[in-house]
Structures are given as C-alpha cells and as structure tokens.
Amino acid sequence: MNADLPSPPGEGETAFPLTLRRVAVDTYRENVAYLHRDCAIYRAEGFQALAKVEVRANGRRILATLNVVDDPAIVGCGEIGLSIDAFAQMGVADGHPAMIAQAEPPSSIPALHRKIAGERLGREDFRAIVRDIAEHRYSKIELTAFVVASNQGELDREEVLFLTEAMAAVGHRLDWRERPVVDKHCIGGIPGNRTSMLVVPIVAAHGMLCPKTSSRAITSPAGTADTMEVLANVELPMEVLSDIVRVHRGCLAWGGTAHLSPADDVLISVERPLSIDSPGQMVASILSKKVAAGSTHLLLDIPVGPSAKVRSMPEAQRLRKLFEFVAGRMNLAIDVVITDGRQPVGNGIGPVLEARDVMRVLENDPRAPNDLRQKALRLAGRMLEFDPDVRGGDGFAIARDILDSGRALAKMDAIIRAQGAKPFDHNAPRLARLSFELLAEADGMVIGIDNHQLARIARLAGAPKVQGAGVDLLKKLGEPVHRGEALYRVHADYPADLEFARQAAQRASGYSLGEAGEMPLLFVEF
C-alpha cells in the first residue's frame, strides 16, 4: 500500500480525498480548516461553519474549526485549506491527499457546563477539560466560556491545584536528573524588567542549572525572548537547548518549541484579548510550565505599584499564599518576593534598548541603570540561596562578586555563542531611525510613572516587531525636572508609527510631576 495515501475512511468520514492547501493566515493558536461553499463534500456531509472537523493525512490527524469560503483563490472545490499552524502540524507538502470528517464533541462539555453554572469541579473534571483543550477540541467560543466562567466564579485553591496538575500533565515533561534545577519568573506588567537576562548568567556561573525558557511579548513592548533575540538565536530545537544547558548550565530561549503545558498556550490566546488574568489562572499557567520544564526550585517576582498588575500589598500577599499552596502540593520549592513596581526597571523599553541596558550591567559600565543592576543582584542572590552550600543571607554578596568579577559576562557570552551570536554593540545599538522627545510642561519632581501608558507608547512606536523601536527613559521617580526638559525619547522606524506614538504621548505622557511628599509609597520586600 502506498504510504502517501490516507488510510481508509472511518465512520462519518468522506470516502474520497481532498487536496491539502496551505492558507497563509495566522489564526493564533487555533487550527482552522477552509472548505469552498460549492464543494460537493461540504453540501453532502452537512458541515457547518464554525463546526469542529477532523482532518487526516499521512498518518496524522488534527482537529480544526471549519470556515466556509466563496473565493476559489483561497480554496477550490477539490481542496481543503489549513491555516499556517494547522498545516505545519500535518507535516506534508501542498497538494497532499487528506480526509475530512465531523469531529466528535468534546467529552468534557458536561463539566464545562457545570463550571458555567457556577459549580466547583473536581480533579477528573479539570483533567478532561485540559485534555480536550490541548487536543484543540474546544472552539474559541467554548474556550472563552471556560476562561470567563473560571474568572467570574473564582477558582478555589483546590481547583487551582487541579487545573495546574492537569496542565502540567499534558505535553512534554523534562527531567534534568539533578537537583536543584532553578528558575525565575516575574508575573509581568513592568516594562524593561529584564532581570532574567542577568540572573541566568550569574546563577549559571555559580554552577547551578538554570534552563530559562521565556515567552515572546503578547501585549508588552518586549519579552525576554524578544530581547535575547537581539543578541542570539532563541528558536532552537529542544535537543540543542538541552545540550547547551548541560554544557553551560543555562540558556535564554523561546519556550514555544518545547511544547510544555500546551493547553496554557491555547488558553492564553483567549485570555489576553479579553484582558483576563485571574489569580487562579495565572498561578496554574506559571506553575504548570515550571513543573513541566523540570524545575525543582522557583523564585517568583510579584511587583506591586499603582500601575502594576498587583496594586496593593494585601493583594500581593493573597497571591503569594496561593502560589505557595499550589507549588507545595506540586513538590516545587518556591520563594516569592514582592518588589517595587511603581515604574519601569532600567532605562529602555523595547528589545534593542533593553539589550543595551542588560549588556551595560554585565560589563559594569558606569552608564548601566542601577535599578536594573540592584534588582537583578537581589533576585540572583535569593536564587543562589537555593544551593544547600550557600548560607541564608550570603547570596547577594556572592551574586555581586560574580557580576563585578566579569564571570557573569563570560557566562553570558558563552551562552550567546552557543545559541548563535548576532552582532550587537551596546555603545552603538541599532535604534530605529526616527525619534522625538517628550518634554516636561512644568518644573517639578517625577512623582509617578504609568507603566501601562509607557508600554503602550513603545508598542505604538513599533516594539517589539521593530527591534530598535521603543522608549528610552531619561527621568525616573524622584528626579527633578525643569520645564522643557526631556522626560523620554521615542524611537520608531516608520513615520506613521512615530506619529501614533507622538499623539498618544501628547494625550497622556505617562509622567506625573509634583512634590516629593506626593510620591506613592515604596513596595519592596528584599
């Protein structure tokens, strides 16, 4: 039998194959299939738009949401189109024969309905729901219903544990066969907070295993992976990354190729557009990926401030207790620190600007932002204390010695070379070619900086897609400002992006000027 031909049709499956066609549409974590409205199979089999279908080819199968088209330029009557991600999963070339069938409804739908009705779900319910989500059995509507129901009827701590366990159980699970395997994570919301790119080389230089896989920006001007990509390749096969970690004791790579907790990636695709980031779903998202990545010890950074994700100390303490409960039940040692989230960390917001700040700290350059240096040292110090041979309280001094001696820079250079170095000079970073400065309208002191607004301005300027775009901060909290003095400089590559950013900055600069007594209180726990 020819291996290139699809297997015989099953019950409810079309008895003759269609031809696969790659449709160049990015549907962001959702498999989408396309049939022409006049296709005989569409009419005969009773398919409906937005229904779930199963597509089989070359011994593989995927589940996809059906879209119906009228334009033969997209798909013809003898073809079935697949969106970019869906087509890649099939692993075949354009024109390969394929079968299509109605998909069975997800078995976990009754559990979803109970959650929508406000019921508390058990361990097996969450396992069934997460399994169906990871297998793309849920439509975007069903995914949204689950996210909203879990947010409105806030998950209790046992439910958060069950969701975390279920999410960690699907997808790949790494085992580094040693302890401790350390990781560091920030819950986000603070622009420029590139401490991971300093913590990893410090901890790895000490000899601890720190395989750091990070995300790309979704709603922020840069993620750790976006910034590291200025310096080195971040999209590497898991086998290559494993070798790098074993040789150099660390890495800084994009986590998308690792397939760790894949259900989380699907859920994020609906959480972010809805701006839903409930405590339970946040805890499950973060801890499931750390457990799946083989981490045994985690340092968690919760920034608190007026424009951070967490805005009060009581809220931070509640979140800390939830993280500690779930991590403890998952056999993951965790150290939660509450840090100052009143303003961006470092001077740059955007991949190139943030890479500049990181390399200046590593090279002990006098122009390096001191807040980024000090926060990274304190986080690295807490992580070093996961080492049973490091006495509590000694971590900061050890981290500072590793940084000041140049050992952290040497380790970072080794990791960059191993991942595939890219040319970068922090003395002459390749910034976007257009710029403008936002000037203070009065004398005063900087008493407030809006993280959200500055992140929005940096994104309007083109970050992170344009690596050299973003915002370069010239004033920080507590610094005096004179009328007409620049607060920050915005970089963009395209006139339209520059104008969008300028208009946003003129409507709301993101800076508040006043007197010292008007500054918000400092939230910090180190």
FIKELO-748275 format. One record per residue (C-alpha): x, y, z. Coordinates in steps of 0.2 Angstrom, whole numbers, plus 5000, padded with zeros to 4 digits. Last residue first. Example, Ala and Ser with C-alpha at 12.3 -4.5 7.8 and 13.67 -1.06 7.14 Angstrom:
BEGIN
[[5068,4995,5036]]
[[5062,4978,5039]]
END
This chain:
BEGIN
[[5070,5212,5249]]
[[5052,5216,5252]]
[[5048,5231,5242]]
[[5033,5242,5239]]
[[5038,5260,5241]]
[[5024,5273,5245]]
[[5017,5283,5231]]
[[5026,5300,5228]]
[[5016,5316,5234]]
[[5028,5321,5248]]
[[5042,5323,5235]]
[[5032,5337,5226]]
[[5024,5336,5209]]
[[5026,5329,5191]]
[[5016,5315,5184]]
[[5023,5305,5169]]
[[5013,5293,5157]]
[[5013,5307,5144]]
[[4995,5306,5141]]
[[4987,5315,5126]]
[[5004,5321,5119]]
[[5012,5303,5122]]
[[4997,5295,5112]]
[[4999,5308,5098]]
[[5018,5305,5097]]
[[5016,5286,5097]]
[[5004,5287,5083]]
[[5015,5299,5074]]
[[5031,5289,5076]]
[[5022,5273,5070]]
[[5016,5283,5054]]
[[5033,5289,5051]]
[[5041,5272,5051]]
[[5056,5266,5060]]
[[5052,5272,5078]]
[[5061,5278,5093]]
[[5053,5288,5107]]
[[5064,5299,5119]]
[[5060,5302,5137]]
[[5057,5315,5150]]
[[5066,5329,5140]]
[[5067,5346,5149]]
[[5056,5360,5143]]
[[5051,5365,5160]]
[[5064,5358,5173]]
[[5064,5341,5180]]
[[5070,5334,5197]]
[[5072,5315,5199]]
[[5061,5306,5212]]
[[5055,5293,5200]]
[[5065,5291,5184]]
[[5070,5303,5170]]
[[5078,5300,5153]]
[[5068,5284,5149]]
[[5071,5277,5131]]
[[5055,5272,5123]]
[[5053,5259,5109]]
[[5059,5254,5092]]
[[5075,5246,5088]]
[[5068,5228,5087]]
[[5054,5233,5076]]
[[5041,5219,5080]]
[[5044,5223,5098]]
[[5041,5237,5098]]
[[5034,5248,5083]]
[[5031,5265,5090]]
[[5013,5261,5095]]
[[5021,5247,5106]]
[[5033,5259,5115]]
[[5018,5271,5118]]
[[5008,5257,5125]]
[[5022,5252,5137]]
[[5023,5270,5143]]
[[5005,5271,5146]]
[[5004,5254,5155]]
[[5019,5258,5167]]
[[5012,5275,5172]]
[[5026,5285,5180]]
[[5023,5295,5196]]
[[5031,5308,5207]]
[[5044,5315,5195]]
[[5049,5331,5203]]
[[5044,5349,5197]]
[[5046,5362,5184]]
[[5032,5362,5170]]
[[5027,5356,5153]]
[[5041,5342,5153]]
[[5046,5337,5135]]
[[5043,5321,5126]]
[[5057,5318,5114]]
[[5056,5313,5096]]
[[5064,5299,5085]]
[[5066,5291,5068]]
[[5079,5279,5063]]
[[5075,5264,5074]]
[[5090,5260,5086]]
[[5105,5249,5081]]
[[5115,5250,5097]]
[[5131,5260,5096]]
[[5139,5258,5113]]
[[5129,5242,5117]]
[[5137,5234,5101]]
[[5127,5219,5094]]
[[5131,5207,5080]]
[[5121,5190,5082]]
[[5128,5175,5092]]
[[5121,5158,5089]]
[[5114,5149,5104]]
[[5131,5143,5110]]
[[5139,5160,5106]]
[[5126,5168,5117]]
[[5128,5156,5131]]
[[5147,5158,5131]]
[[5145,5177,5131]]
[[5133,5176,5145]]
[[5145,5165,5155]]
[[5159,5177,5152]]
[[5148,5192,5157]]
[[5143,5183,5173]]
[[5161,5179,5177]]
[[5166,5198,5175]]
[[5172,5200,5193]]
[[5159,5213,5197]]
[[5145,5201,5192]]
[[5151,5185,5201]]
[[5156,5196,5216]]
[[5138,5204,5217]]
[[5130,5187,5216]]
[[5141,5180,5230]]
[[5137,5196,5241]]
[[5118,5194,5237]]
[[5118,5176,5241]]
[[5125,5177,5259]]
[[5109,5180,5268]]
[[5105,5161,5270]]
[[5121,5151,5269]]
[[5125,5144,5252]]
[[5130,5125,5251]]
[[5112,5120,5250]]
[[5110,5130,5234]]
[[5093,5138,5234]]
[[5102,5153,5242]]
[[5109,5156,5224]]
[[5091,5160,5219]]
[[5089,5174,5233]]
[[5106,5181,5227]]
[[5101,5181,5209]]
[[5085,5191,5214]]
[[5095,5204,5224]]
[[5108,5205,5211]]
[[5095,5208,5197]]
[[5086,5221,5207]]
[[5102,5230,5210]]
[[5108,5230,5192]]
[[5091,5235,5185]]
[[5089,5250,5197]]
[[5107,5255,5194]]
[[5104,5258,5175]]
[[5121,5255,5167]]
[[5130,5271,5161]]
[[5145,5267,5173]]
[[5148,5251,5163]]
[[5149,5235,5174]]
[[5150,5224,5158]]
[[5135,5214,5163]]
[[5126,5230,5168]]
[[5130,5238,5151]]
[[5125,5222,5142]]
[[5107,5222,5150]]
[[5104,5240,5147]]
[[5108,5238,5129]]
[[5098,5223,5127]]
[[5083,5233,5134]]
[[5085,5247,5121]]
[[5087,5234,5107]]
[[5071,5224,5113]]
[[5059,5239,5118]]
[[5058,5249,5134]]
[[5075,5256,5139]]
[[5080,5264,5155]]
[[5080,5250,5168]]
[[5065,5244,5178]]
[[5049,5253,5173]]
[[5040,5262,5187]]
[[5030,5259,5203]]
[[5033,5240,5203]]
[[5044,5239,5218]]
[[5046,5220,5223]]
[[5037,5206,5232]]
[[5047,5190,5233]]
[[5040,5173,5232]]
[[5052,5158,5236]]
[[5046,5142,5229]]
[[5051,5124,5231]]
[[5040,5113,5219]]
[[5033,5097,5226]]
[[5017,5100,5216]]
[[5007,5102,5233]]
[[5020,5115,5239]]
[[5018,5124,5222]]
[[4999,5125,5224]]
[[5000,5132,5242]]
[[5014,5144,5239]]
[[5007,5151,5224]]
[[4990,5154,5233]]
[[4999,5162,5248]]
[[5009,5174,5237]]
[[4993,5179,5228]]
[[4985,5184,5245]]
[[5000,5193,5250]]
[[5001,5203,5234]]
[[4983,5208,5236]]
[[4986,5214,5253]]
[[5001,5223,5247]]
[[4991,5233,5234]]
[[4992,5236,5215]]
[[4996,5219,5208]]
[[4996,5220,5189]]
[[5007,5236,5190]]
[[5000,5254,5188]]
[[4999,5259,5206]]
[[5013,5248,5212]]
[[5017,5230,5217]]
[[5030,5218,5208]]
[[5027,5200,5211]]
[[5044,5191,5207]]
[[5044,5172,5209]]
[[5060,5162,5213]]
[[5057,5143,5208]]
[[5065,5127,5214]]
[[5063,5110,5206]]
[[5061,5115,5188]]
[[5059,5101,5176]]
[[5051,5111,5162]]
[[5034,5103,5165]]
[[5035,5109,5183]]
[[5039,5127,5178]]
[[5026,5127,5164]]
[[5012,5121,5176]]
[[5017,5134,5189]]
[[5015,5149,5178]]
[[4999,5145,5170]]
[[4991,5137,5185]]
[[4995,5153,5196]]
[[4989,5165,5182]]
[[4973,5155,5180]]
[[4969,5156,5199]]
[[4974,5174,5201]]
[[4963,5180,5186]]
[[4972,5187,5171]]
[[4958,5192,5159]]
[[4962,5206,5147]]
[[4949,5198,5135]]
[[4962,5198,5120]]
[[4975,5191,5133]]
[[4964,5177,5140]]
[[4958,5170,5123]]
[[4975,5165,5116]]
[[4982,5162,5133]]
[[4971,5147,5135]]
[[4979,5139,5119]]
[[4996,5142,5126]]
[[4991,5135,5143]]
[[4985,5119,5135]]
[[5002,5116,5128]]
[[5010,5114,5145]]
[[5027,5112,5139]]
[[5028,5111,5120]]
[[5047,5115,5120]]
[[5047,5124,5103]]
[[5037,5139,5110]]
[[5049,5141,5125]]
[[5060,5155,5117]]
[[5077,5154,5124]]
[[5089,5160,5137]]
[[5100,5146,5142]]
[[5109,5139,5157]]
[[5122,5127,5165]]
[[5134,5130,5150]]
[[5137,5112,5144]]
[[5121,5104,5151]]
[[5111,5119,5146]]
[[5118,5120,5128]]
[[5115,5101,5126]]
[[5097,5103,5131]]
[[5094,5118,5120]]
[[5100,5108,5105]]
[[5088,5093,5109]]
[[5074,5106,5112]]
[[5076,5113,5094]]
[[5081,5131,5094]]
[[5071,5147,5092]]
[[5081,5159,5103]]
[[5095,5164,5091]]
[[5107,5177,5099]]
[[5109,5195,5105]]
[[5094,5204,5098]]
[[5084,5188,5101]]
[[5088,5190,5119]]
[[5076,5205,5119]]
[[5062,5196,5111]]
[[5064,5180,5121]]
[[5064,5191,5137]]
[[5048,5199,5132]]
[[5046,5216,5123]]
[[5034,5230,5121]]
[[5020,5221,5131]]
[[5004,5214,5124]]
[[5010,5197,5118]]
[[5028,5198,5120]]
[[5038,5182,5117]]
[[5039,5169,5131]]
[[5054,5163,5141]]
[[5063,5146,5143]]
[[5077,5148,5156]]
[[5086,5132,5159]]
[[5095,5136,5176]]
[[5107,5123,5182]]
[[5118,5129,5196]]
[[5136,5131,5194]]
[[5140,5149,5201]]
[[5142,5155,5183]]
[[5124,5148,5179]]
[[5117,5158,5193]]
[[5125,5174,5187]]
[[5122,5170,5169]]
[[5103,5167,5172]]
[[5100,5182,5184]]
[[5106,5195,5171]]
[[5095,5190,5157]]
[[5081,5186,5169]]
[[5082,5204,5176]]
[[5075,5211,5160]]
[[5061,5222,5168]]
[[5060,5235,5154]]
[[5041,5237,5156]]
[[5033,5231,5172]]
[[5016,5221,5169]]
[[5024,5204,5172]]
[[5021,5189,5184]]
[[5040,5188,5186]]
[[5048,5171,5184]]
[[5065,5163,5190]]
[[5071,5146,5188]]
[[5082,5133,5197]]
[[5085,5115,5194]]
[[5092,5109,5211]]
[[5094,5095,5210]]
[[5098,5083,5196]]
[[5091,5071,5183]]
[[5086,5085,5171]]
[[5069,5078,5168]]
[[5058,5087,5156]]
[[5039,5085,5153]]
[[5031,5086,5136]]
[[5013,5090,5133]]
[[4999,5086,5145]]
[[5002,5083,5164]]
[[5007,5100,5168]]
[[4990,5107,5163]]
[[4981,5094,5173]]
[[4991,5097,5189]]
[[4989,5116,5187]]
[[4970,5114,5185]]
[[4968,5103,5200]]
[[4979,5114,5211]]
[[4968,5129,5205]]
[[4953,5119,5209]]
[[4960,5116,5227]]
[[4963,5134,5229]]
[[4946,5140,5225]]
[[4943,5145,5207]]
[[4935,5162,5205]]
[[4916,5161,5199]]
[[4919,5175,5187]]
[[4936,5170,5181]]
[[4933,5152,5179]]
[[4917,5155,5170]]
[[4926,5168,5159]]
[[4940,5156,5154]]
[[4929,5141,5151]]
[[4916,5151,5141]]
[[4931,5159,5131]]
[[4937,5142,5127]]
[[4920,5136,5121]]
[[4918,5151,5110]]
[[4936,5148,5103]]
[[4931,5131,5099]]
[[4937,5116,5110]]
[[4944,5100,5103]]
[[4961,5108,5100]]
[[4970,5092,5108]]
[[4977,5103,5122]]
[[4959,5110,5126]]
[[4952,5092,5126]]
[[4965,5086,5138]]
[[4963,5102,5149]]
[[4944,5099,5151]]
[[4946,5080,5155]]
[[4959,5083,5168]]
[[4949,5098,5175]]
[[4934,5086,5178]]
[[4945,5072,5184]]
[[4952,5084,5198]]
[[4935,5090,5204]]
[[4924,5105,5198]]
[[4915,5118,5209]]
[[4899,5123,5201]]
[[4895,5140,5195]]
[[4883,5136,5181]]
[[4897,5139,5168]]
[[4908,5127,5178]]
[[4894,5114,5176]]
[[4893,5117,5158]]
[[4911,5114,5156]]
[[4910,5098,5165]]
[[4896,5092,5153]]
[[4907,5098,5138]]
[[4922,5087,5144]]
[[4919,5073,5131]]
[[4922,5085,5117]]
[[4910,5083,5103]]
[[4916,5070,5090]]
[[4923,5079,5074]]
[[4914,5078,5058]]
[[4926,5071,5045]]
[[4939,5076,5032]]
[[4952,5066,5023]]
[[4968,5071,5015]]
[[4978,5070,4999]]
[[4995,5080,4998]]
[[4994,5095,4987]]
[[5004,5107,4997]]
[[5018,5097,5007]]
[[5016,5087,5022]]
[[5020,5089,5041]]
[[5002,5089,5047]]
[[5006,5101,5061]]
[[5013,5114,5049]]
[[4996,5115,5040]]
[[4987,5118,5057]]
[[4999,5132,5062]]
[[4998,5141,5045]]
[[4979,5139,5042]]
[[4973,5124,5033]]
[[4964,5123,5016]]
[[4954,5108,5010]]
[[4953,5106,4991]]
[[4943,5099,4977]]
[[4931,5114,4977]]
[[4944,5127,4977]]
[[4952,5135,4991]]
[[4958,5153,4994]]
[[4958,5159,4976]]
[[4942,5149,4974]]
[[4933,5163,4984]]
[[4917,5158,4992]]
[[4924,5152,5009]]
[[4917,5142,5023]]
[[4927,5141,5039]]
[[4928,5125,5049]]
[[4937,5124,5066]]
[[4951,5111,5067]]
[[4955,5095,5075]]
[[4971,5087,5068]]
[[4976,5070,5062]]
[[4992,5062,5057]]
[[4995,5045,5047]]
[[5000,5055,5031]]
[[4984,5065,5031]]
[[4968,5066,5042]]
[[4957,5082,5046]]
[[4944,5081,5060]]
[[4931,5094,5060]]
[[4924,5106,5073]]
[[4909,5117,5067]]
[[4912,5135,5065]]
[[4904,5135,5048]]
[[4893,5120,5046]]
[[4896,5103,5038]]
[[4881,5093,5032]]
[[4891,5079,5023]]
[[4884,5081,5006]]
[[4885,5100,5004]]
[[4903,5102,5011]]
[[4908,5086,5002]]
[[4902,5093,4985]]
[[4912,5109,4987]]
[[4901,5124,4982]]
[[4904,5133,4999]]
[[4923,5130,4997]]
[[4931,5122,5013]]
[[4943,5130,5025]]
[[4951,5122,5040]]
[[4956,5132,5056]]
[[4968,5127,5070]]
[[4968,5140,5083]]
[[4984,5145,5092]]
[[4985,5162,5083]]
[[4975,5161,5067]]
[[4989,5166,5056]]
[[4983,5165,5038]]
[[4993,5159,5023]]
[[4981,5145,5018]]
[[4991,5129,5015]]
[[4982,5118,5003]]
[[4978,5099,5006]]
[[4969,5090,4992]]
[[4953,5081,4995]]
[[4951,5063,4997]]
[[4936,5052,4994]]
[[4925,5042,5006]]
[[4922,5057,5017]]
[[4922,5052,5035]]
[[4906,5048,5046]]
[[4913,5031,5051]]
[[4931,5029,5046]]
[[4939,5032,5029]]
[[4953,5021,5023]]
[[4971,5027,5027]]
[[4977,5042,5018]]
[[4989,5039,5003]]
[[5007,5043,5004]]
[[5012,5026,5012]]
[[5007,5017,4996]]
[[5000,5000,5000]]
END
